[in-house]
Amino acid sequence: MPSVKADGVIDQWATIVEQAAGRGEYIYTELDTELTKANIPQVTWSRGDVNMGMMTRSREFLIIKNAGLREYTMYVHARDVGAHLDCGWILTVTPGIFKKTFSKHLTGSAVALSQSLGVFSQQDLSAWTGIVHRTFLRIVKDLMGDLDQDITGMNTTSKGFLSVW
């Protein structure tokens, strides 16, 4: 089972859709359909349980990976919180043990060397996470529109490593 560690989270975005509990399956189905249409090179996804480390409870996410950027994973969620739907994503970087140890010793950060990408890799990472973000955002906005909710004040940008928009 994949784990999300706080020190590996490099970007994230989330919003609450009011009075939308029970609509998570709609989000996952639409996102699967739209990602299939997008045909992003080397990107695959599957649903699965994710935890925050050993001996912690898990939650379901859509786990999105790019074969060309193996250390990066995007976790998308749509989960009920009372009567509402919490929708969001988390982008993580998970270096291997050797790279993590070397990076920590060299820079003080376990993920610094993994975040030092070449220009083409930066473009690829920005492109596939940006496509996922915009697609997910459009689906959430459509749901809010169906529920006659105002989307004008909705945060549409992330604030992390990539500042995806």
N, C-alpha and C positions, 0 to 999 in steps of 0.2 A: 504494500500500500504506500503510495507516495506521501511524503510529509512536506509541509510548508514550514520553514524555519524563519523566524522574524528577521534574522540577519541576512537572509537571502532575498527578502522582498525589496524590489527596486522600483516598482511602480504599482499603482492601483487606482481604481475608480469605483464608485458605488453611488446608488441612489435608492430611495424608497418609493415604491409605487403604492399609494394609499388605497386601501380597500381592495387589494388585488390578490389576497391569499388564495392559493389554489391554482394560480395561473403560471406557476413555474414550468410546468410541462410545455405550455405554449411557447415560452421563451426558448427552452432547449430545442424544441422541434423546429421552430423558425430559424434559430441560429444554425442548426445542422443543415437545413435546406439552403440557407443563404451562403454558408461557407462552402458547400458543395458547388454551388453556382460560381463562387468566386475563384475556385480552382487555383488556390495559392500554391506555388511550387514548394514541394518538400514539407508541406504542413499537413499534419494528421491530428485527429481528435477522437476522444472517446469519453464516455461518462464513467466516473468511478468515485470511490470513496477516498478522501484525503484526510490526514490527521495533522496535528501540530507537533508530533513527536511521539516517542514511545509512551504507552500507557495513557494516551489521550483519546477522547472520543473523536469520531470522524464525522464528516459532512460530505454530501455529494457535490461534485463539481463536473463541469465539462473540462477535460484536461487537454490542452492544445500544445502540440510540440512542433518544432521545425527540425528536420533531420540535419540541416546544414548548420544549425545553432543548438547543438545538443544540450548545452548547459542551461538553456533558457526554457521555461515552461510558463504558460499562461493558464490560470485557473479561473473559470467563469462560473458564477453561481446565481441561482434564482431560488430563494428560499423564503418560506413563510415565516413571518415574525408577527404573531398575533393575527390581526385582520389584514396585515399589509404584506407586501412582497419586497424583500431586500434583493436588489439586483446589482451585480458588480463583478469585477475581475481583479486578479492579483497576478503580477508578473514577477517571477522569481529567477534567480540565477543560482545554480548549484554546481560549483566546481568539484572535481574529483578530490580525493583526500590529499594527494601529493600537491596538486596545484593550490588547494586551500591552505595547506600548511606552509608552503613556500610563500604564498601571497601574504599570509598573516605575519610571517617572520620578516619579510622584505618591506611591507608597506604598513603593517598594523591592521589591515583589513583582510578578512578571509576571501572577499570577493573582488578586490581591486584588480587583480590580474585578469579575471574573467570579464570585467567591464571594459577593459582596454582592448577594443575591437578595431580591426582595420576598417577602412572607409566602406568597402563593399559589404562587409558584415554588418556595419552600422546601418547602411541603407536597407539591407534585407530585414534586420530586426525591426527597424522603424516601419517598414512597409507592411510586414505581416501583422504586427501588433496594432498598427493603425487601421488596417482593414478590419480586423476583428473588433476593435473598439468602435469604429463608425457603424459597422453592421449591427453590433449589439445595441448601440445607442439608438439606431433607427428602429429596431424592434421594440425597445422599451418605450420610445416615444409613440410608436403606433399603438401599443397597449394603452398608454396613458390617454391617447386620443380617443380610443374606443370607450374609455371610461369617463370621457368628458373632463379630463384633468388638464390644468394649465401647464404647459411645458416651457413657457418662456423664461422662467427663473431657474431651470434645471442646469446644474453644472455639467458641462460637456467635455471638460479637459481633465487630465490627470496632473498630478503635481510631483511625480517622481523622476527617476533617472531619464526617461524618454520625453516626459511632458507630452504624451500622446494627445492629439487633437483630431 
